[in-house]
Amino acid sequence: MPMNLERDHRTSALADAFAAGRISRRTFVAGLLALGLTPAVAGAILADATPGAAAQGSDLKGDMRFMIGPWTDQEIDHQKTIAAAFNKLHPNVNFSFKLYSWETASTEIDASLAEGAHDIYYFGEGDYVSRAKQQNGFEDLTSRINDPAFAAEKAKYLYWDRLAAYGPKLMGLPICWHVEDALFVNMDMVKAAGFDETFVDKWDTFVDCVTKMTKSTDTYGLGIGMQLGGYGEWYQRARAAGGRYLTEDLSKPAINTPQVVEATQQLVDFFKKGIAPPQGTYDYNTAPDAFIAGKLAIYSSDLTIAAVLLGKPKPPTFEWKVLPYPPGSATRVNFNDIGLYAMSSKTPDKDLAWEALKWWTNGPEGAYWTDVSGTYSARKDALENGYGTKGAPQLAASFDQFQKFSVGPEPFAQFGTVESQAEAQAARAYSGEISAEEAVQNIEQIVNQEISS
């Protein structure tokens, strides 16, 4: 796309976000100036940016069928909001949205791709790893993403280095990065125990704090082991201890080390000492209410819990923050998962699908969706485009901290399968069924079996 047309799209996106109240007047003007417009032109655009204003003369038309995951119970409404903004510029494009279940996402996506039933799909990095080599029905977007005309916009997205590591072809535009395990912290209870937010900066102070916040079975200092499917919690601590499922060259397992066993035992000890509630006391659906009620001083879970907490009839009345886990014996790690939109290779109008992909992941619309969905935007310009104004301000406040210690899935196709099975073994150790040593040995066997099959 020519640069002047690309700038027109960015200008229109900013104007729509301003008219909808998603960004402030100051942010709107700053965004226009950042596009290279003169103050006089920016002032004229500002004057015309009234609700309902739209760019004219669009020649885009057709149907775009999305298949996406239910980040919140308002997912379709959020998608329709973005579509409505697109339609102000391009009124002759029709959008439809179908939700898949997270548990059966890969199977549903495969069936849809085979039938050519949808044009654009959302999926996570774990799925990207397994699909990157062969693409499985997704369009290769490398030439579009690396087009010089898109270079300035491409530079605003995060994590291209990680995606490039999975294969030579790029098959999606990042929309978000999702922290798979964060600490939701009741700061009132932390302060009452004699600590401040720096208690997470060292393992010893972390253990001391959660121990002091534990009041028998009335209040547990740390709620762990309730993650949906267990995804990411144990693995994050294993990475912080210097462990990996495979060596750097992906040739053999590297997970069974004394440091990983020690990290596993540290988590097991929280259950043995009564600091964490026994397995089954709370689950992914009931733990947020326990956190709000003060039954869990800290709740360890994925980032979407921020949106869940805000959406409760009675959200937390206490001060709370979203903080990373302490460093391990090797480093400090935040395990996260990139979310992307990809295009079906069977979509009848790939140029229209590309315009939709860019719109859904642009600054204002990407900031809006990630904000209301309770995850982080995969854009460097998220904050200036209104991120943090619709969702939990705690997420915007911790964006840089989590980004600093970011790691993703390891680049081998079986990662998702290995990870889910590994977390199940960790859960067995949490419940006392097996020892920490046995859990790590079992995980090593799982890795061996998967990479040799």
ChimeraX attribute file (.defattr): number of C-alpha atoms within 10 A of each C-alpha:
attribute: neighborCount
match mode: 1-to-1
recipient: residues
	/A:1	12
	/A:2	9
	/A:3	13
	/A:4	10
	/A:5	11
	/A:6	15
	/A:7	17
	/A:8	13
	/A:9	18
	/A:10	20
	/A:11	21
	/A:12	22
	/A:13	24
	/A:14	25
	/A:15	30
	/A:16	28
	/A:17	25
	/A:18	24
	/A:19	20
	/A:20	15
	/A:21	13
	/A:22	22
	/A:23	23
	/A:24	17
	/A:25	14
	/A:26	10
	/A:27	17
	/A:28	28
	/A:29	19
	/A:30	16
	/A:31	21
	/A:32	23
	/A:33	17
	/A:34	10
	/A:35	13
	/A:36	11
	/A:37	17
	/A:38	12
	/A:39	13
	/A:40	10
	/A:41	13
	/A:42	20
	/A:43	15
	/A:44	11
	/A:45	18
	/A:46	17
	/A:47	9
	/A:48	13
	/A:49	19
	/A:50	14
	/A:51	13
	/A:52	11
	/A:53	14
	/A:54	20
	/A:55	16
	/A:56	10
	/A:57	9
	/A:58	13
	/A:59	10
	/A:60	14
	/A:61	13
	/A:62	13
	/A:63	17
	/A:64	20
	/A:65	17
	/A:66	21
	/A:67	21
	/A:68	22
	/A:69	19
	/A:70	14
	/A:71	18
	/A:72	16
	/A:73	11
	/A:74	11
	/A:75	18
	/A:76	17
	/A:77	12
	/A:78	16
	/A:79	18
	/A:80	14
	/A:81	16
	/A:82	18
	/A:83	22
	/A:84	16
	/A:85	21
	/A:86	22
	/A:87	18
	/A:88	17
	/A:89	21
	/A:90	19
	/A:91	19
	/A:92	14
	/A:93	18
	/A:94	14
	/A:95	17
	/A:96	14
	/A:97	19
	/A:98	13
	/A:99	16
	/A:100	17
	/A:101	12
	/A:102	13
	/A:103	9
	/A:104	9
	/A:105	17
	/A:106	14
	/A:107	11
	/A:108	15
	/A:109	21
	/A:110	13
	/A:111	11
	/A:112	17
	/A:113	21
	/A:114	13
	/A:115	10
	/A:116	15
	/A:117	16
	/A:118	22
	/A:119	24
	/A:120	24
	/A:121	23
	/A:122	21
	/A:123	21
	/A:124	18
	/A:125	24
	/A:126	23
	/A:127	19
	/A:128	25
	/A:129	22
	/A:130	19
	/A:131	17
	/A:132	24
	/A:133	15
	/A:134	10
	/A:135	18
	/A:136	15
	/A:137	17
	/A:138	22
	/A:139	18
	/A:140	19
	/A:141	18
	/A:142	13
	/A:143	10
	/A:144	15
	/A:145	19
	/A:146	12
	/A:147	13
	/A:148	14
	/A:149	16
	/A:150	16
	/A:151	13
	/A:152	12
	/A:153	17
	/A:154	17
	/A:155	11
	/A:156	14
	/A:157	21
	/A:158	20
	/A:159	14
	/A:160	13
	/A:161	8
	/A:162	16
	/A:163	23
	/A:164	12
	/A:165	13
	/A:166	21
	/A:167	17
	/A:168	12
	/A:169	18
	/A:170	24
	/A:171	23
	/A:172	24
	/A:173	27
	/A:174	29
	/A:175	30
	/A:176	26
	/A:177	26
	/A:178	22
	/A:179	24
	/A:180	23
	/A:181	27
	/A:182	25
	/A:183	22
	/A:184	26
	/A:185	22
	/A:186	23
	/A:187	19
	/A:188	14
	/A:189	23
	/A:190	21
	/A:191	13
	/A:192	12
	/A:193	16
	/A:194	11
	/A:195	17
	/A:196	14
	/A:197	14
	/A:198	11
	/A:199	19
	/A:200	19
	/A:201	15
	/A:202	14
	/A:203	16
	/A:204	11
	/A:205	15
	/A:206	17
	/A:207	18
	/A:208	14
	/A:209	24
	/A:210	23
	/A:211	19
	/A:212	16
	/A:213	22
	/A:214	21
	/A:215	13
	/A:216	11
	/A:217	14
	/A:218	10
	/A:219	21
	/A:220	27
	/A:221	31
	/A:222	28
	/A:223	31
	/A:224	29
	/A:225	30
	/A:226	24
	/A:227	21
	/A:228	13
	/A:229	15
	/A:230	25
	/A:231	22
	/A:232	26
	/A:233	24
	/A:234	23
	/A:235	28
	/A:236	24
	/A:237	27
	/A:238	27
	/A:239	24
	/A:240	24
	/A:241	25
	/A:242	19
	/A:243	23
	/A:244	21
	/A:245	26
	/A:246	20
	/A:247	13
	/A:248	12
	/A:249	7
	/A:250	14
	/A:251	10
	/A:252	15
	/A:253	19
	/A:254	17
	/A:255	25
	/A:256	20
	/A:257	17
	/A:258	13
	/A:259	19
	/A:260	27
	/A:261	21
	/A:262	16
	/A:263	23
	/A:264	24
	/A:265	19
	/A:266	16
	/A:267	20
	/A:268	21
	/A:269	16
	/A:270	22
	/A:271	21
	/A:272	16
	/A:273	11
	/A:274	17
	/A:275	25
	/A:276	28
	/A:277	25
	/A:278	19
	/A:279	17
	/A:280	9
	/A:281	11
	/A:282	18
	/A:283	16
	/A:284	16
	/A:285	13
	/A:286	11
	/A:287	22
	/A:288	24
	/A:289	19
	/A:290	18
	/A:291	22
	/A:292	20
	/A:293	15
	/A:294	18
	/A:295	22
	/A:296	32
	/A:297	27
	/A:298	29
	/A:299	29
	/A:300	25
	/A:301	27
	/A:302	25
	/A:303	23
	/A:304	19
	/A:305	22
	/A:306	23
	/A:307	19
	/A:308	18
	/A:309	18
	/A:310	14
	/A:311	13
	/A:312	12
	/A:313	7
	/A:314	11
	/A:315	14
	/A:316	17
	/A:317	9
	/A:318	12
	/A:319	11
	/A:320	18
	/A:321	19
	/A:322	27
	/A:323	24
	/A:324	21
	/A:325	24
	/A:326	23
	/A:327	18
	/A:328	20
	/A:329	17
	/A:330	13
	/A:331	13
	/A:332	23
	/A:333	26
	/A:334	26
	/A:335	26
	/A:336	25
	/A:337	20
	/A:338	26
	/A:339	24
	/A:340	21
	/A:341	23
	/A:342	25
	/A:343	26
	/A:344	24
	/A:345	19
	/A:346	17
	/A:347	21
	/A:348	14
	/A:349	14
	/A:350	15
	/A:351	12
	/A:352	17
	/A:353	21
	/A:354	18
	/A:355	14
	/A:356	20
	/A:357	21
	/A:358	21
	/A:359	20
	/A:360	23
	/A:361	24
	/A:362	28
	/A:363	30
	/A:364	29
	/A:365	29
	/A:366	26
	/A:367	33
	/A:368	28
	/A:369	26
	/A:370	24
	/A:371	25
	/A:372	22
	/A:373	26
	/A:374	25
	/A:375	28
	/A:376	29
	/A:377	30
	/A:378	26
	/A:379	25
	/A:380	13
	/A:381	18
	/A:382	24
	/A:383	18
	/A:384	18
	/A:385	28
	/A:386	24
	/A:387	28
	/A:388	23
	/A:389	18
	/A:390	16
	/A:391	21
	/A:392	22
	/A:393	15
	/A:394	16
	/A:395	22
	/A:396	20
	/A:397	14
	/A:398	15
	/A:399	16
	/A:400	11
	/A:401	13
	/A:402	22
	/A:403	17
	/A:404	11
	/A:405	16
	/A:406	17
	/A:407	18
	/A:408	20
	/A:409	24
	/A:410	20
	/A:411	22
	/A:412	17
	/A:413	20
	/A:414	17
	/A:415	20
	/A:416	19
	/A:417	14
	/A:418	19
	/A:419	23
	/A:420	15
	/A:421	18
	/A:422	25
	/A:423	22
	/A:424	18
	/A:425	24
	/A:426	29
	/A:427	21
	/A:428	17
	/A:429	23
	/A:430	26
	/A:431	16
	/A:432	15
	/A:433	13
	/A:434	14
	/A:435	19
	/A:436	25
	/A:437	18
	/A:438	16
	/A:439	25
	/A:440	23
	/A:441	17
	/A:442	17
	/A:443	24
	/A:444	21
	/A:445	15
	/A:446	19
	/A:447	24
	/A:448	17
	/A:449	11
	/A:450	13
	/A:451	17
	/A:452	7
	/A:453	6
